[in-house]
Structures are given as C-alpha cells and as structure tokens.
Amino acid sequence: MIYALLQWVVILRYRSLIPLMWLVQLFETLGRMLVGRIKPVTFAHTPPGAYQNYIYLVLAVLMLVYLYGVLIGRQNTKNKPEKLFRKDHK
C-alpha cells in the first residue's frame, strides 16, 4: 500500500522519477520471481499471478526502452542548430 502511494506521488508530483520507478518495478518483479524459484509453493493449479509476473516483466522492459528512446530523442533535438527552424530572409 505504501509502495502504491509512493508511485502515485511520483506520477502526480515528480514526473522525472518515472523511469526510476519503472526500474524499481523491474527489480521488484525479478526479485519476486527469484524468491518463487528458490522457495516454491505447491498449488493444485497455477495461480493467475504467475502469468502476470511474465507479462509485467516484459511491460517494464518495454517501458524502460521507450523512455530511453524518448530521452535520446530529446537530447538530439537540443543539439540541432537554431537556424534549421528559422526562415531565411533574403
């Protein structure tokens, strides 16, 4: 519950920390999966959360790749000369 509240604070107030929160989510999911491998719990059927871990893992990686691409795109637009955006006056 506290973790979800922290995520909402980041979304609403500190938007520059969103990539960090995706990284934390990625490590949290990997850690949860690792603990499940080290200390397996026996169930009659596969719980639905087991599939959710794999989906969320792919989603977190895709979001980090996307945010990295956005960051690189911002840096490339900062380095362009201003005269490309001006009209030439003759």
C-alpha positions as MATLAB code, in Angstrom:
seq = 'MIYALLQWVVILRYRSLIPLMWLVQLFETLGRMLVGRIKPVTFAHTPPGAYQNYIYLVLAVLMLVYLYGVLIGRQNTKNKPEKLFRKDHK';
ca = [
       0.000    0.000    0.000;
       2.819    2.401    0.816;
       4.557    1.465   -2.428;
       1.411    2.263   -4.428;
       1.107    5.603   -2.644;
       4.722    6.372   -3.488;
       4.036    5.571   -7.133;
       1.095    7.976   -7.191;
       3.224   10.718   -5.648;
       5.827   10.186   -8.371;
       3.173   10.242  -11.117;
       1.492   13.390   -9.840;
       4.392   15.398   -8.448;
       7.827   14.116   -9.548;
       7.379   13.059  -13.173;
      11.109   12.994  -13.841;
      11.365    9.987  -11.493;
       9.013    7.817  -13.561;
      11.896    5.940  -15.294;
      13.367    5.196  -11.867;
      10.027    3.791  -10.702;
       9.872    1.513  -13.763;
      13.377    0.304  -12.910;
      12.305   -0.357   -9.312;
       9.264   -2.253  -10.621;
      11.502   -4.339  -12.863;
      13.793   -5.314   -9.977;
      10.834   -5.953   -7.679;
       9.280   -8.325  -10.211;
      12.591  -10.097  -10.821;
      13.092  -10.449   -7.059;
       9.599  -11.854   -6.604;
      10.221  -14.384   -9.366;
      13.591  -15.323   -7.852;
      12.055  -15.934   -4.431;
       9.386  -18.070   -6.099;
      12.127  -20.186   -7.694;
      14.172  -20.528   -4.506;
      11.214  -21.324   -2.214;
       8.482  -22.755   -4.425;
       4.983  -23.045   -3.026;
       2.918  -26.042   -4.126;
      -0.544  -25.302   -5.541;
      -3.186  -27.523   -7.103;
      -3.315  -25.210  -10.132;
      -1.072  -22.435  -11.396;
      -2.129  -19.182   -9.707;
      -3.020  -16.334  -12.081;
      -0.276  -14.150  -10.605;
       2.380  -16.439  -12.063;
       1.459  -15.370  -15.593;
       1.148  -11.756  -14.536;
       4.805  -11.680  -13.494;
       5.977  -12.512  -17.005;
       3.633  -10.003  -18.626;
       4.675   -7.293  -16.194;
       8.346   -8.096  -16.722;
       8.013   -7.584  -20.486;
       5.970   -4.410  -19.927;
       8.589   -2.933  -17.588;
      11.409   -3.644  -20.039;
       9.422   -2.158  -22.939;
       8.637    0.974  -20.943;
      12.303    1.426  -19.999;
      13.333    1.042  -23.650;
      10.639    3.539  -24.691;
      11.652    6.069  -22.041;
      15.309    5.674  -23.037;
      14.334    6.388  -26.662;
      12.396    9.491  -25.608;
      15.393   10.687  -23.598;
      17.744   10.193  -26.553;
      15.254   11.978  -28.819;
      15.182   14.995  -26.508;
      18.951   15.191  -26.456;
      19.123   15.061  -30.263;
      16.686   17.956  -30.651;
      18.670   20.082  -28.196;
      21.827   19.776  -30.290;
      20.277   20.940  -33.582;
      21.243   24.424  -34.711;
      18.539   27.047  -34.394;
      18.927   28.170  -37.992;
      17.196   24.995  -39.128;
      13.993   26.300  -37.541;
      14.230   29.865  -38.911;
      13.122   31.078  -42.306;
      15.844   32.556  -44.455;
      15.325   36.241  -45.164;
      16.755   37.432  -48.474;
];
